[in-house]
Every structure is written in C-alpha cells, then in structure tokens.
Amino acid sequence: MGAINIDPPLKYMITKSKPFAFGVKRLPPSFTTLTNPLLTLTQEQLQSALEIFIFDMLIKNPDRKIGNPNCLTNGSTFAIFDHDLSLRPKVFSWDLEPWEGGYMESPEVKKHIFFSSLKGKTESLEVSDFIIFWKGLTDERLAEYKNSIPPEWLVNCENKVDEVLTFIKSLRNNIDQALFLIREVLK
C-alpha cells in the first residue's frame, strides 16, 4: 500500500485540530450546507426544524445561526452537527437555564437558523416525543453514558462531565417548563 498524499494546507489543519473527534453518520452527496433560513417549509420540514430548534434550546447551543448554520439539507430533510458550544455550565448568577423564565428572551434565540421559519407556525406540531425521551432518561442510563467515555478523554475533565450530567438531570426534571417556554417564544 502506498503513502497517502495530503494537500499541505489540509495536513496543517489536521495536525492543528483537536485530537479527539466523534462522528456518527456519513451522509449521501445530495446534502449541502443550509446557508439561509428557508422561509417556506413543508409540514415535514417544519416538524424537523422544530425538533432541531427544541434540541438546540434544551442543550443551550447558540451556534446554529445564519452565517454558521451547522446544518445540511437535501431539500426535504436536515442533518445537524457541531454541538461544541452546547451544555454550557451556569457560571454567573444571571446565566439562565432553559426552564427558567427569561432564557428564551436571549438574543441568541432569535438568531437560530430556524427561528424565523418557525415563528407562528408550530401550534399543530408535536413535541410529545421530547417529553417521552427526557422523562425516560434514567440516572442509570446517564451513568452508562459516562462509563462509555474512554478514560483518556476524562483526564482533567471528569468534573466537567459530572456538571453536564447534573445539567441533564435538571433538564429532565424540568422538561415540561422548558418546552412550555420554547412553545411560547414560537407563538
């Protein structure tokens, strides 16, 4: 087997990138970057866009916005990626959690790639799957998640993992209020 030639700028980017990465699915070539919000969405796209919006609001992901959508589309469905700014801990007393009043008034909410496409159009859409999932997320399952992390990834960050798991437990316990606030901002 011969050596692989890598373009020098790409090789430089690879060597300077973070050593750990995680990917889950290769998409067919028909997917392209969603660069602008779609103003007109089919009913199926509206449901998918709502699920992505809810997911991002719940995990406190401010990074799926115009100019940095982190979203691919094939014209009928979406694929999302890049969640590295999510699950941020509450650092200051004024930091709000998704279930706390005022969280949905953050300017970041209105910058979300799907906010304008969803505003005023979600009354007939279903969110019960989110409730079922979050309420069914047991402490034992969360422990399994932590135990599945390679030990070398936990070096110097096990406390951060515990903070994230504590956040997820709190979110689970407050999922009804969080979803209520998300529905309210989309009315």
Summary of the structure (lengths in Angstrom):
residues: 187
radius of gyration: 18.6
end to end distance: 59.2
largest distance: 59.8
contacts: 431
relative contact order: 0.15
helix: 46%
strand: 6%
